[in-house]
Amino acid sequence: MNKMMKAASVLAVVTMLTTGIVGGTFAKYATGATGADNARVAKFGVGITAESTSFGKSYKSADGTVSAVYNASTDSVNSSDNDKVIAPGTGDTVANIAISGTPEVDVKVTYDASITFNDKWVDANGNYYCPLVFTVNEVAIKGLDYASTDAFAAAIATKIRSLEATYPAGIDLSTASAGDISWKWEYETGSNALERAENNIKDTYLGDQAAKGNAATISITIKAEVVQID
């Protein structure tokens, strides 16, 4: 009898456990998250135009403005052939550089310059003489302050390279200007009457040499570049 009751008890317990497993529910922790995103390439869209306007075939009197076509009523310098020329009393901007675009990245604007003189910038005694003056953002670089055209050219290029600047994303680069870069050959140079007279003789010598096919020359190349920075 006891054995039967024990068996019945065990069977009842097993039955209850089975019923609990079948009829009950399990509980557990659960959490979830979904992330989604999309992107496009950041805008660059920078444009650069550079117009070479350093020298001309003719120049207007007084202000030295380059004129494409000689006008006898206003111009005081006029090339006799197709060559561009410079002379005492002339001058102009070195180049017109325009940058456009509003990039969505930080950028650096850099400038480089190459200035080349031939070996004819000398006086009648063969000594270096270059009366040109370059102005870079109101800083004058005078040829007569240097001992050679190489040193003069290097000083101009160094100053132009110093115009580099960085701009944060979203800046309209039309405002990123290199500023004023210009050249001139003063009608007269010298701090006193004697020096001016001596330099007039040297200027005249350069002009006479040009008439003999032995002209002093200058060439200028200016490059602007915009690059993304980290």
C-alpha positions as CSV (number, residue, x, y, z in Angstrom):
1,M,0.0,0.0,0.0
2,N,2.8,2.4,0.9
3,K,4.6,1.5,-2.3
4,M,1.5,2.2,-4.3
5,M,1.1,5.6,-2.5
6,K,4.7,6.5,-3.1
7,A,4.4,5.6,-6.7
8,A,1.2,7.6,-7.0
9,S,3.0,10.6,-5.3
10,V,5.9,10.4,-7.7
11,L,3.6,10.2,-10.6
12,A,1.7,13.2,-9.4
13,V,4.9,15.2,-9.0
14,V,6.1,14.2,-12.5
15,T,2.7,15.1,-13.8
16,M,2.8,18.6,-12.2
17,L,6.3,19.2,-13.5
18,T,5.3,18.2,-17.0
19,T,2.2,20.3,-16.8
20,G,4.4,23.3,-15.6
21,I,6.8,22.9,-18.5
22,V,4.1,22.5,-21.1
23,G,1.6,25.1,-19.9
24,G,4.0,27.7,-18.4
25,T,6.1,30.6,-20.0
26,F,9.8,31.5,-20.0
27,A,11.0,35.1,-19.1
28,K,14.3,36.7,-20.5
29,Y,15.9,40.1,-20.9
30,A,15.9,41.4,-24.5
31,T,16.8,44.8,-26.1
32,G,17.5,45.9,-29.6
33,A,18.5,48.9,-31.7
34,T,18.8,49.6,-35.4
35,G,21.1,52.3,-36.9
36,A,20.9,53.6,-40.5
37,D,22.6,56.5,-42.2
38,N,23.6,57.7,-45.7
39,A,26.0,60.3,-47.1
40,R,27.1,62.0,-50.2
41,V,30.5,63.2,-51.3
42,A,31.4,66.6,-49.8
43,K,31.4,69.4,-52.3
44,F,34.6,70.8,-53.7
45,G,33.7,72.6,-56.8
46,V,36.6,75.1,-56.8
47,G,37.5,77.0,-59.9
48,I,40.6,79.1,-60.6
49,T,41.2,81.4,-63.5
50,A,44.4,83.2,-64.1
51,E,44.8,85.9,-66.7
52,S,48.3,87.0,-67.6
53,T,48.2,90.7,-67.8
54,S,51.7,91.6,-66.6
55,F,53.0,93.4,-69.6
56,G,51.6,95.1,-72.7
57,K,52.4,96.3,-76.1
58,S,51.3,99.9,-75.2
59,Y,50.8,101.8,-72.0
60,K,48.7,104.8,-71.2
61,S,50.5,107.8,-70.0
62,A,50.6,108.8,-66.3
63,D,48.9,105.8,-64.7
64,G,50.8,103.0,-66.6
65,T,47.7,101.1,-67.5
66,V,48.2,98.5,-70.2
67,S,46.3,99.1,-73.4
68,A,45.7,96.4,-75.9
69,V,45.7,98.8,-78.8
70,Y,47.9,101.9,-79.0
71,N,46.0,105.2,-78.9
72,A,48.2,108.1,-79.9
73,S,46.0,110.6,-77.9
74,T,46.4,108.8,-74.6
75,D,49.3,106.3,-74.8
76,S,52.9,107.2,-74.3
77,V,54.6,103.8,-74.9
78,N,54.0,101.7,-78.0
79,S,55.8,98.6,-79.2
80,S,57.0,98.8,-82.8
81,D,56.5,95.0,-83.3
82,N,54.5,92.3,-81.7
83,D,56.6,92.2,-78.6
84,K,55.4,93.3,-75.2
85,V,57.6,96.0,-73.7
86,I,58.4,97.8,-70.5
87,A,59.9,101.3,-70.1
88,P,60.4,104.0,-67.5
89,G,57.0,105.2,-66.4
90,T,55.1,101.9,-67.0
91,G,53.6,99.4,-64.7
92,D,50.6,97.1,-64.2
93,T,49.2,94.2,-62.2
94,V,51.2,91.0,-62.4
95,A,48.2,88.7,-63.0
96,N,44.5,88.6,-62.4
97,I,43.8,85.4,-60.4
98,A,40.2,84.6,-59.5
99,I,39.1,81.7,-57.2
100,S,35.5,80.6,-57.0
101,G,33.5,77.9,-55.1
102,T,32.3,77.2,-51.6
103,P,33.9,73.8,-50.7
104,E,32.6,71.8,-47.8
105,V,36.1,70.9,-46.7
106,D,39.0,72.9,-45.2
107,V,41.3,74.1,-47.9
108,K,44.7,75.8,-48.3
109,V,45.3,78.3,-51.1
110,T,48.9,78.5,-52.2
111,Y,50.7,80.7,-54.7
112,D,54.0,80.1,-56.5
113,A,55.9,82.3,-58.8
114,S,58.8,82.1,-61.2
115,I,60.5,85.3,-62.3
116,T,63.3,85.1,-64.8
117,F,65.6,87.9,-66.0
118,N,68.1,87.6,-68.8
119,D,71.7,88.8,-68.2
120,K,71.2,92.1,-70.0
121,W,70.1,94.0,-66.8
122,V,73.4,95.9,-66.6
123,D,74.7,99.4,-67.0
124,A,77.3,100.6,-69.6
125,N,80.1,99.2,-67.3
126,G,78.5,95.8,-67.1
127,N,77.3,96.2,-63.5
128,Y,74.0,94.9,-62.4
129,Y,71.2,97.5,-62.8
130,C,67.5,96.6,-62.6
131,P,65.2,99.6,-61.6
132,L,62.0,97.6,-61.5
133,V,59.9,97.6,-58.3
134,F,57.4,94.8,-57.4
135,T,54.7,95.4,-54.8
136,V,53.1,92.5,-53.0
137,N,50.3,93.5,-50.7
138,E,51.8,97.0,-50.2
139,V,55.3,95.6,-49.6
140,A,57.7,97.1,-52.1
141,I,60.5,94.9,-53.4
142,K,63.0,97.1,-55.2
143,G,65.5,95.7,-57.8
144,L,68.1,98.4,-56.8
145,D,68.2,96.9,-53.3
146,Y,69.7,93.7,-54.5
147,A,73.0,92.7,-56.0
148,S,71.7,90.5,-58.8
149,T,68.6,89.6,-60.8
150,D,68.7,86.2,-59.2
151,A,68.5,87.6,-55.7
152,F,65.8,90.1,-56.8
153,A,63.7,87.3,-58.4
154,A,64.1,85.1,-55.3
155,A,62.8,87.9,-53.1
156,I,59.8,88.5,-55.2
157,A,58.9,84.8,-55.4
158,T,59.3,84.3,-51.6
159,K,57.0,87.2,-50.9
160,I,54.3,85.8,-53.3
161,R,54.6,82.4,-51.8
162,S,54.0,83.9,-48.3
163,L,50.4,84.8,-49.4
164,E,49.2,81.2,-48.8
165,A,46.2,81.0,-46.5
166,T,43.9,78.4,-45.1
167,Y,40.1,78.6,-45.1
168,P,37.5,76.6,-43.2
169,A,34.8,74.6,-44.9
170,G,31.9,76.6,-46.1
171,I,33.9,79.8,-47.0
172,D,33.2,81.4,-50.3
173,L,36.6,81.4,-51.9
174,S,35.8,84.3,-54.1
175,T,36.9,86.3,-51.1
176,A,40.3,84.5,-51.1
177,S,42.3,87.0,-53.0
178,A,46.1,87.1,-53.4
179,G,45.8,90.9,-53.0
180,D,47.8,93.4,-55.0
181,I,50.7,92.0,-56.9
182,S,52.1,94.6,-59.3
183,W,55.2,95.9,-60.9
184,K,56.4,99.3,-62.1
185,W,59.4,101.0,-63.6
186,E,59.5,104.5,-62.1
187,Y,59.9,107.3,-64.6
188,E,62.8,108.5,-62.4
189,T,64.6,106.6,-59.6
190,G,67.0,108.0,-57.0
191,S,66.9,109.8,-53.7
192,N,68.6,113.0,-55.0
193,A,69.2,114.9,-58.2
194,L,72.7,113.3,-58.8
195,E,71.4,109.8,-58.3
196,R,68.4,110.4,-60.5
197,A,70.7,111.8,-63.3
198,E,72.9,108.7,-63.1
199,N,70.0,106.4,-63.2
200,N,68.5,108.2,-66.1
201,I,71.7,107.4,-68.0
202,K,71.4,103.8,-67.0
203,D,67.8,103.6,-68.1
204,T,68.8,105.2,-71.4
205,Y,71.5,102.6,-71.8
206,L,69.0,99.8,-71.4
207,G,66.8,101.4,-74.1
208,D,69.7,101.9,-76.5
209,Q,70.7,98.2,-76.1
210,A,67.1,97.2,-76.9
211,A,67.3,99.2,-80.1
212,K,70.4,97.2,-81.0
213,G,68.7,93.9,-80.5
214,N,70.3,93.4,-77.1
215,A,67.2,94.0,-74.9
216,A,67.0,93.1,-71.2
217,T,64.0,90.8,-70.7
218,I,61.8,89.6,-67.9
219,S,59.3,86.8,-67.7
220,I,56.8,86.0,-64.9
221,T,54.7,82.9,-64.2
222,I,52.3,82.8,-61.2
223,K,50.4,79.7,-60.1
224,A,47.6,79.4,-57.7
225,E,46.4,76.1,-56.2
226,V,43.7,75.0,-53.9
227,V,44.0,71.8,-52.0
228,Q,42.0,70.1,-49.2
229,I,43.7,69.9,-45.9
230,D,43.1,67.5,-42.9
